[in-house]
């Protein structure tokens, strides 16, 4: 089910507590793929909001449905993921960072 090239460099960030996290240091021309699960009693929250911050937001593209962020020309400073439901816990979030060329697409 993973169509990404096997040789692609990857880094993972796992967060198991709190309702938000900040991922910093995404390199230039990197793509940040975020998979978020906000769970309460094994029920996945469907009201999750994903907010991305960049040193130059106009060059950052975000797919709100998949949570895929692409920065083609600048460095992404951070990615913040929060849940609308304040009582939702624990939080599990995984951030996958891959240094990609601008022509690369993840499907």
Buried (B, 14 or more C-beta within 10 A) or exposed (E): EEEBEEEEEEBEBEBEEEBEBEBEEBBEBBBBBBEBEBBBEEEEBEEBBBEBEBEEEEBBEBEEEEBBBBBBEBBBBBBEBBBEBEEBEEBBBEBBBBBBEEEBEBE
